[in-house]
Amino acid sequence: MPFEVPKTIDKARAKEISKQLLAQSFDFCIGLLTEFTPEQMDKLYEVGWFERPKIAGRELVLGMFTHTAHHRGQAEVYLRANGIKPPAYRF
């Protein structure tokens, strides 16, 4: 990671810092996507998943994308259950 996560976070700034770290992590990952070569996307990687010990790089990227979407959905449900309107999603 090109940025540092604080060991402690002041409660008054926790929301601001959390949003900043999340944005930085997404920007970092999105930036890496442009650096992948066709060879890296075609290469098989060992993942050890149930009944799928190896997958291609592009499958790995797609898996990370859907995993992130899943957790975003969970976060939206949590926010709504607590009376908070989630931010608009931009794809």
C-alpha positions in Angstrom: 0.0 0.0 0.0 1.4 3.4 -0.9 -0.3 5.1 2.1 -0.2 4.5 5.8 -3.1 3.5 8.0 -3.0 5.1 11.4 -2.6 2.8 14.4 -5.2 4.9 16.3 -7.9 7.1 15.1 -9.5 10.0 16.9 -13.2 9.2 17.4 -14.2 12.8 16.3 -12.4 12.2 12.9 -13.1 8.5 12.5 -15.7 8.9 9.8 -13.6 11.4 7.8 -10.4 9.3 8.1 -12.3 6.1 7.2 -13.8 7.6 4.1 -10.3 9.0 3.1 -8.6 5.6 3.5 -11.4 3.8 1.6 -11.1 6.3 -1.3 -7.3 5.9 -1.3 -7.5 2.1 -1.4 -10.0 2.1 -4.3 -7.9 4.7 -6.2 -4.8 2.5 -5.6 -6.5 -0.7 -6.9 -8.1 1.1 -9.9 -4.7 2.5 -10.8 -3.2 -1.0 -10.8 -5.8 -2.3 -13.3 -4.2 -0.2 -16.0 -0.8 -1.8 -15.4 -1.9 -5.4 -16.0 -0.5 -7.0 -19.2 -2.5 -9.4 -21.4 0.0 -12.1 -20.3 -0.8 -11.4 -16.6 -4.6 -11.6 -17.3 -4.2 -14.9 -19.2 -1.8 -16.5 -16.7 -3.2 -19.1 -14.3 -2.8 -18.3 -10.6 -3.1 -20.8 -7.8 -5.9 -19.8 -5.5 -6.8 -23.1 -3.8 -10.6 -22.4 -4.0 -12.9 -25.4 -3.5 -12.9 -27.4 -6.8 -10.9 -24.6 -8.5 -7.3 -24.7 -7.6 -6.3 -22.3 -10.4 -7.9 -19.4 -12.2 -6.9 -16.9 -14.9 -5.9 -13.3 -13.9 -9.0 -11.9 -15.5 -11.1 -14.2 -13.4 -9.3 -13.1 -10.3 -10.0 -9.4 -11.1 -13.6 -10.2 -11.8 -13.9 -12.1 -8.5 -12.4 -9.1 -6.6 -14.9 -6.8 -8.3 -17.9 -8.9 -7.4 -16.6 -9.4 -3.9 -16.4 -5.6 -3.4 -19.9 -5.2 -4.9 -21.2 -7.8 -2.4 -19.7 -5.9 0.6 -21.0 -2.6 -0.7 -24.5 -4.2 -0.8 -24.1 -5.3 2.8 -22.9 -1.9 3.9 -25.9 -0.2 2.2 -28.3 -2.6 4.0 -26.6 -1.8 7.3 -26.8 2.0 6.7 -30.4 1.9 5.7 -31.3 -0.3 8.7 -29.8 2.5 10.8 -31.7 5.3 9.1 -28.8 6.5 7.0 -29.1 7.1 3.3 -26.1 5.6 1.5 -24.2 7.8 -0.9 -25.2 7.5 -4.6 -23.4 4.8 -6.4 -21.4 5.8 -9.5 -20.2 3.1 -11.8 
